Amino acid sequence: MLKRNPTSLREAELKTFLDVWGVEEGVVIGAMSHMCIDATSRAAFDVGCSVSVAQDACATRDLKFEGKIIPAADGHAAFMDALGFVYGGVVTTAEIFDS
């Protein structure tokens, strides 16, 4: 599948695949926590798909806002906190494989 947008569900075959197979929950992993992970998790929530974000299988880079550098670990933590608040469970890969 080719992804051209921050969210994996916009203009991609993934949404069709999920619908055809009746998938209602999934695990989100990858890069970048502040962009694609965030956008995909929120979009999945918007279409009624329950997601878990494997926080130790995601990454980001240092961010910069108004001249201030936000270390990657801090940016990642902030986005994981926001996603875990409403949009999905934020878990570790060990928790996923143990369930």
N, C-alpha and C positions, 0 to 999 in steps of 0.2 A: 504494500500500500504506500502511496505517495502522500505525504502530508505537506501542505503549503501554507498552513496557518498555525498560529500559536496553539489553538485547540485541535485535538485529534478528531473532533466530531464535525467540524465545519468543512464543507466541500470535500469530504473524504468518504471512502467506501466503508469505513469503520462503523458508522451509524447504521448503515444498511445491513452489515454483517451482524451487528448486535440485535437488530430487529428480527432478522430471518431466523437466528438461532435462539431467540427468546432470552437473551442475556439481560439480566436485571441488576447484576452487581459485578464489580471488577476491581482490579488492583492497578494503581497508577504508579509508574516508575519512570526514571529518566532524567533528562536535563531540559531545561533549567527550572529550578524550583520557582523562581520569581516570574516565569513566563509560561512555558508550555504546561508544566505540572499544575500550576494555579489555574490556567485557562481551561484545561481539559477537565479538571476536577469540578470546577464550577459549571461547565457546560453539561457534564454528565448529570449533575444534580438537577439542572434545569430541565432535562428530558426524562427525569424519573429513574435514573440509574444510580444505585448505591455504590459508592467507591470507598476503598481504603487506599491511603497513600502510604507506600512503604518508604518512610522517611530516610532510612539508611541506604536506599537504592535510588536516591535522587541527589542532585547536586546543583550548585549555582556558582556564580563568580562574584567577585567583589562588585558592589554597586556604587554608584556615585549620584548624589542628589545635593543640589545647591553647593557644590564644591566639597562636600563631605563624603569621604569614603566609608562605605558600610561594608565591613568584612563579610566575606561569603558565608561564614558560619552564622553570623548575626542575621543576615538577610534570609538565609534558609530557615532559621528558627522562627523568624517573624511570619514567614509565609506558612510554615507548618502549623503554627498556632492559629492563624486565621482560618486555614482550611479545616482544622480539627474542630473549630468552634461551631460551624454549621454544615459545611459541605461534605464531610466524610470523616471516617476514622483515620487517625494518623497512627500508624503502627510500625513495628520493625519487621524485617524479613523473617526473623526467628518466630515472631508471633504469627505470621501468615503460615509458615510451614508447620507450626505446631497445632494449628487449628484443623 
